[in-house]
Amino acid sequence: MASTDSAVAPAHNKHPYHLVDPSPWPLVASFSAGLLVFGIILFAQHNVHWVLGVGILGVLASMYFWFRDIIRESKQPGIHNAIVRIGLRYGMVLFIASEVMFFVAFFWSWFHFYLYPEHVSGAAKAIWPPAGVHTFDPLGLPLLNTMILLLSGCTVTWAHHALIEGDRKGLLQGLGLTVLLGISFSFFQFYEYAEAPFAFHGGGIYSSVFFLATGFHGFHVIVGTIFLAVCWFRARRGDFTPERHFGFEAAAWYWHFVDVVWLFLFVAIYVLGAGEIAQH
């Protein structure tokens, strides 16, 4: 957060909590998120792109303006005191918990068909992936992307320790490398999709679960990369101190969450799903 600090609330408050000013961004963000989901459905079912594009732009705009307002208020003495910062941490933890459950739905669907492939074809002896589906080699691009994300987890941890030690150069280097690794992951995932042996449209349940699970994770990587890039500019501006840097901590927590989810995706979808035959 900002470099200014105060352990007490403003003088006109009789409590230590910060009551935010009226803001349009929660409502705008909610409508944009709904439009994003609706756009994904239209894209998947009818190949309509523009609704999805508007939803993505709305979400990104909400993030920018909402975070901008929070950063500005954090610089006002006494507003983001110790108790308020605890509340912000609780909020981030609950947000990540909700994201965990979001991905649980995809894993549930994947393992349902992995363990009971007859639910796909109705045959007594069915296999998963379905017959005729050529899967990715897990030791190719998927393994490379796994190494990239694991390395990015190390670099963001390096940046965190540098910040705590007051090493501004190490902080900027660690954050910069993490952002570059995030961009590299997205590039290789786009390349993987372009070379995929099956398509999202008409590919059946396997391709639907694959692209939704890995695609939503890729979207989270893009969001996390933007999050960390903003932290890099804030660190360069001197917004973070060893004592107050929740904005960076939240980005680091989110990035580690993205790392862990990918490890589960790699094992479940790429390794276990690499032509495995479910015997029943």
C-alpha positions in Angstrom: 0.0 0.0 0.0 1.1 3.6 0.3 4.2 4.6 2.2 2.3 6.8 4.7 1.0 5.1 7.8 -1.1 5.8 10.8 -2.4 3.6 13.6 -5.4 5.7 14.3 -8.5 6.6 12.4 -9.3 10.2 11.3 -10.3 12.5 14.1 -13.9 12.7 13.1 -14.4 8.9 13.3 -15.3 7.3 16.6 -14.3 3.8 15.4 -11.1 2.4 13.7 -12.9 1.3 10.5 -12.9 3.0 7.2 -16.4 3.7 5.7 -15.8 4.0 1.9 -17.2 6.8 -0.1 -20.1 5.9 -2.6 -18.5 4.2 -5.6 -20.0 3.0 -8.9 -17.3 0.4 -9.5 -18.8 -2.5 -7.5 -22.0 -2.3 -9.6 -20.1 -1.8 -12.8 -17.8 -4.7 -12.0 -20.8 -7.0 -11.3 -22.5 -6.2 -14.5 -19.2 -6.5 -16.5 -18.6 -10.0 -14.9 -22.1 -11.1 -15.8 -21.6 -9.8 -19.3 -18.3 -11.7 -19.5 -19.9 -15.0 -18.6 -22.8 -14.4 -21.0 -20.3 -13.5 -23.7 -18.4 -16.8 -23.1 -21.7 -18.7 -23.6 -22.5 -16.8 -26.8 -19.0 -17.4 -28.1 -19.2 -21.1 -27.3 -22.7 -21.7 -28.7 -23.0 -19.2 -31.5 -19.5 -18.0 -32.2 -20.5 -14.4 -31.2 -17.4 -12.5 -30.2 -18.3 -8.9 -29.4 -20.3 -9.5 -26.2 -17.2 -11.3 -24.7 -15.0 -8.4 -25.8 -17.2 -5.9 -24.1 -17.3 -8.0 -20.9 -13.5 -8.2 -20.8 -13.1 -4.5 -21.4 -15.7 -3.8 -18.6 -13.9 -6.0 -16.2 -10.5 -4.5 -16.9 -11.9 -1.0 -16.7 -13.5 -1.7 -13.4 -10.3 -3.2 -12.1 -8.3 -0.1 -13.2 -10.6 2.6 -11.8 -11.5 0.7 -8.6 -7.9 -0.1 -7.7 -7.0 3.5 -8.6 -9.5 4.8 -6.0 -8.2 2.4 -3.4 -4.6 3.4 -4.0 -5.5 7.0 -3.7 -7.4 6.6 -0.4 -4.5 4.5 1.0 -2.4 7.6 0.8 -4.6 9.6 3.0 -3.3 9.5 6.6 -5.3 7.4 9.0 -7.7 5.7 6.5 -5.8 2.4 5.9 -4.8 1.8 9.5 -3.8 -1.5 11.0 -7.4 -2.7 11.5 -8.5 -1.8 8.0 -5.5 -3.6 6.5 -6.5 -6.7 8.4 -9.9 -6.4 6.8 -8.3 -6.1 3.4 -6.3 -9.3 4.0 -9.4 -11.2 5.1 -11.1 -10.0 1.9 -8.3 -11.2 -0.3 -8.2 -14.6 1.5 -12.0 -15.0 0.9 -11.6 -14.0 -2.7 -9.0 -16.6 -3.3 -11.1 -19.2 -1.5 -14.0 -18.4 -3.8 -11.6 -18.9 -6.8 -10.6 -22.3 -5.4 -14.2 -23.4 -5.5 -14.5 -22.0 -9.0 -11.8 -24.4 -10.2 -13.1 -27.2 -8.1 -16.2 -27.3 -10.4 -13.9 -27.9 -13.4 -11.9 -30.6 -11.6 -15.1 -32.2 -10.5 -16.4 -32.4 -14.1 -13.0 -33.7 -15.4 -12.7 -36.5 -12.8 -16.4 -37.4 -13.2 -15.8 -38.3 -16.9 -12.3 -39.7 -16.2 -13.7 -42.1 -13.7 -17.0 -42.8 -15.4 -16.4 -42.4 -19.2 -19.5 -44.4 -20.0 -21.4 -41.3 -19.0 -20.1 -39.7 -22.2 -20.8 -42.4 -24.8 -23.2 -44.7 -23.0 -21.1 -47.7 -23.9 -20.4 -50.4 -21.3 -16.6 -50.2 -21.9 -15.9 -46.6 -22.6 -12.6 -44.8 -22.4 -11.4 -41.3 -21.4 -10.3 -39.4 -23.4 -13.0 -40.5 -25.9 -11.9 -42.6 -28.8 -10.3 -40.6 -31.6 -9.2 -37.7 -29.4 -5.4 -37.0 -29.7 -4.2 -35.5 -26.5 -1.2 -33.3 -25.8 2.2 -34.7 -24.9 2.6 -33.7 -21.2 6.4 -33.5 -21.6 6.1 -30.9 -24.3 4.7 -27.4 -24.0 2.7 -28.3 -20.8 5.9 -29.2 -19.0 7.6 -26.1 -20.3 4.7 -23.9 -19.0 4.9 -25.7 -15.7 8.5 -24.9 -15.3 7.8 -21.3 -16.3 5.1 -20.9 -13.6 7.2 -22.6 -10.9 10.1 -20.3 -11.7 7.8 -17.3 -11.6 6.8 -18.4 -8.1 10.4 -18.2 -7.1 11.0 -14.8 -8.6 7.9 -13.2 -6.9 9.1 -14.7 -3.6 12.5 -13.1 -4.3 10.8 -9.8 -4.9 8.9 -10.1 -1.6 12.0 -10.8 0.4 13.8 -7.9 -1.3 11.0 -5.6 -0.4 11.1 -6.7 3.3 14.9 -6.1 3.3 14.5 -2.7 1.7 16.2 -3.8 -1.5 14.4 -1.7 -4.1 16.6 -3.0 -7.0 15.9 -6.6 -6.1 12.2 -5.9 -5.8 12.0 -4.4 -9.3 14.1 -7.1 -10.8 12.1 -9.9 -9.2 8.8 -8.3 -10.2 10.0 -7.6 -13.7 11.1 -11.2 -14.2 7.8 -12.5 -12.8 5.8 -10.3 -15.3 8.0 -11.5 -18.2 7.5 -15.2 -17.2 3.7 -14.6 -17.0 3.7 -13.1 -20.5 5.8 -16.1 -21.7 3.3 -18.6 -20.2 0.4 -16.8 -22.0 2.3 -16.8 -25.3 3.0 -20.6 -25.1 -0.6 -21.3 -24.1 -1.9 -19.4 -27.1 0.5 -21.3 -29.3 -0.7 -24.6 -27.7 -4.3 -23.7 -28.5 -3.4 -22.8 -32.1 -1.7 -26.2 -32.5 -4.3 -28.2 -30.6 -5.3 -31.5 -32.3 -9.0 -30.8 -31.3 -11.2 -27.7 -31.5 -13.4 -26.1 -28.9 -16.4 -26.2 -31.3 -17.7 -29.6 -32.0 -15.0 -31.3 -29.9 -17.4 -32.9 -27.5 -17.2 -33.0 -23.7 -13.4 -33.6 -23.6 -12.5 -30.4 -25.5 -15.1 -28.4 -23.6 -13.7 -29.3 -20.2 -10.1 -29.0 -21.4 -10.5 -25.5 -22.9 -12.7 -24.2 -20.1 -10.4 -25.4 -17.3 -7.1 -24.4 -19.0 -8.7 -21.3 -20.6 -10.0 -19.9 -17.3 -6.6 -20.6 -15.7 -5.0 -18.7 -18.6 -7.3 -15.8 -18.0 -6.3 -15.8 -14.4 -2.6 -15.7 -15.5 -3.3 -12.7 -17.6 -5.1 -10.9 -14.7 -2.2 -11.9 -12.3 0.4 -10.6 -14.8 -1.4 -7.2 -15.0 -1.7 -7.2 -11.2 2.1 -7.7 -10.9 2.9 -5.2 -13.6 0.9 -2.5 -11.7 2.8 -3.5 -8.6 6.1 -3.0 -10.6 5.1 0.6 -11.5 4.0 1.3 -7.9 7.3 -0.1 -6.6 9.2 2.1 -9.0 7.2 5.0 -7.7 8.0 4.1 -4.1 4.5 3.2 -2.9 5.7 0.2 -1.0 7.7 0.0 2.2 8.9 -3.0 4.3 6.1 -2.2 6.8 3.2 -1.5 4.4 2.9 -3.3 1.1 -0.4 -5.2 1.1 -1.0 -4.3 -2.5 2.1 -6.4 -3.4 1.2 -9.1 -0.9 -2.2 -9.5 -2.5 -0.7 -9.9 -6.0 1.8 -12.4 -4.7 -0.9 -14.5 -3.0 -2.9 -14.4 -6.2 0.1 -15.5 -8.2 0.9 -18.4 -5.9 -2.7 -19.5 -6.2 -2.4 -19.5 -10.0 0.7 -21.6 -9.7 -0.9 -24.2 -7.5 -4.0 -24.5 -9.7 -1.8 -25.1 -12.7 0.1 -27.9 -11.0 -3.3 -29.7 -10.4 -4.3 -29.0 -14.0 -1.0 -30.3 -15.3 -1.3 -33.6 -13.3 -5.0 -34.1 -13.9 -5.5 -33.0 -17.5 -2.2 -33.4 -19.2 -0.6 -36.3 -17.3 -3.6 -38.5 -16.2 -5.5 -37.5 -19.3 -2.7 -38.3 -21.8 -4.4 -41.2 -23.5 -5.2 -43.0 -20.2 -7.8 -45.7 -20.4 -10.3 -46.0 -17.6 -11.1 -49.6 -16.9 -14.6 -50.4 -15.6 
